[in-house]
């Protein structure tokens, strides 16, 4: 069956020596490489999370600035409408005043012309009446 002799001790010593050599030459460098890789992956994930957080913050900031600009734009439009309304009413008032002034001027001119025409007609009527009276008396 199983024989324990000197070769078993040599085999055990060889195994221990092989394990020490493999540990120094293979297992320790392999574990170190795997740890470095794991740290690199963790670092990449943390950087990605950091960039993601920054992007979310910038996105929120951008959305807030867009909303603020939209509010400002709407407010500015309202102010512009008020100014346009005031300006339009001022223009209408100025046009009405100008029209009233022109109408008053035209009325004054018509009244003056009417008075002049009445005077001229009165003078002409007087002269015609004299001519008619002279013609009647001569006949």
C-alpha positions in Angstrom: 0.0 0.0 0.0 1.4 3.3 1.0 5.1 3.3 1.7 6.6 6.2 3.5 10.3 6.5 2.7 12.9 9.1 2.0 11.4 10.1 -1.4 8.3 11.4 0.3 10.4 13.9 2.3 12.2 15.0 -0.9 8.9 15.4 -2.7 7.6 17.5 0.2 10.7 19.7 0.3 10.5 20.1 -3.5 6.9 21.1 -3.1 7.7 23.7 -0.4 10.6 25.1 -2.4 8.4 25.3 -5.5 5.6 27.0 -3.6 8.1 29.6 -2.3 9.6 30.2 -5.7 6.1 30.4 -7.3 4.9 32.7 -4.6 7.8 35.2 -5.2 7.9 34.9 -9.0 4.2 34.4 -9.9 1.6 34.8 -7.1 2.9 38.1 -5.5 3.4 39.9 -8.9 0.0 38.6 -10.1 -1.8 39.8 -7.0 0.0 43.1 -7.3 -1.0 43.5 -11.0 -4.6 42.5 -10.1 -4.6 45.1 -7.2 -3.3 47.8 -9.5 -5.9 46.9 -12.1 -8.6 47.0 -9.4 -7.4 50.4 -8.2 -7.4 51.7 -11.7 -10.9 50.5 -12.3 -12.1 52.0 -9.0 -10.3 55.3 -9.9 -12.0 55.3 -13.3 -15.4 54.7 -11.7 -14.8 57.5 -9.2 -13.7 59.8 -12.0 -16.8 58.9 -14.1 -19.0 59.5 -11.1 -17.3 62.8 -10.5 -17.7 63.8 -14.2 -21.3 62.7 -14.0 -22.0 64.8 -11.0 -20.3 67.8 -12.6 -22.3 67.3 -15.8 -25.5 67.1 -13.7 -24.6 70.3 -11.9 -23.8 72.0 -15.1 -27.0 70.7 -16.7 -29.0 72.1 -13.7 -27.1 75.4 -13.9 -27.8 75.6 -17.6 -31.5 74.8 -17.1 -31.7 77.5 -14.4 -30.0 80.1 -16.5 -32.3 79.2 -19.5 -35.3 79.6 -17.2 -34.0 82.9 -15.8 -33.4 84.2 -19.3 -36.9 83.1 -20.4 -38.4 85.0 -17.4 -36.3 88.0 -18.3 -37.4 87.8 -21.9 -41.0 87.6 -21.0 -40.6 90.5 -18.6 -38.8 92.5 -21.3 -41.6 91.7 -23.8 -44.2 93.0 -21.3 -42.2 96.2 -20.8 -41.8 96.6 -24.5 -45.6 96.2 -25.0 -46.3 98.8 -22.3 -43.9 101.2 -23.9 -45.4 100.5 -27.4 -48.9 101.1 -26.0 -47.8 104.3 -24.3 -46.0 105.4 -27.5 -49.0 104.5 -29.6 -51.4 106.5 -27.4 -49.0 109.5 -27.5 -48.8 109.2 -31.3 -52.7 109.0 -31.5 -53.0 112.0 -29.2 -50.5 114.0 -31.2 -52.3 113.1 -34.4 -55.7 114.0 -32.9 -54.3 117.4 -31.7 -52.8 118.0 -35.1 -56.1 117.1 -36.8 -58.0 119.4 -34.4 -55.5 122.3 -35.0 -55.9 121.8 -38.8 -59.7 121.6 -38.5 -59.7 124.8 -36.3 -57.4 126.5 -38.9 -59.6 125.4 -41.8 -62.7 126.7 -39.9 -61.0 130.0 -39.2 -60.1 130.3 -42.9 -63.6 129.4 -44.0 -65.1 132.0 -41.5 -62.7 134.7 -42.8 -63.5 133.8 -46.4 -67.2 133.9 -45.6 -66.9 137.3 -44.0 -64.9 138.6 -46.9 -67.4 137.1 -49.4 -70.2 138.7 -47.4 -68.5 142.1 -47.5 -67.7 141.7 -51.2 -71.3 140.7 -51.9 -72.6 143.6 -49.7 -70.5 146.0 -51.7 -71.5 144.4 -55.0 -75.1 144.4 -54.0 -74.9 148.1 -53.2 -73.3 148.8 -56.5 -75.8 146.7 -58.4 -78.7 148.4 -56.5 -77.4 151.8 -57.6 -77.0 150.6 -61.2 -80.5 149.1 -61.3 -81.9 152.3 -59.7 -80.1 154.4 -62.2 -81.4 152.3 -65.1 -84.9 152.4 -63.8 -84.8 156.1 -63.3 -83.3 156.7 -66.8 -86.0 154.7 -68.4 
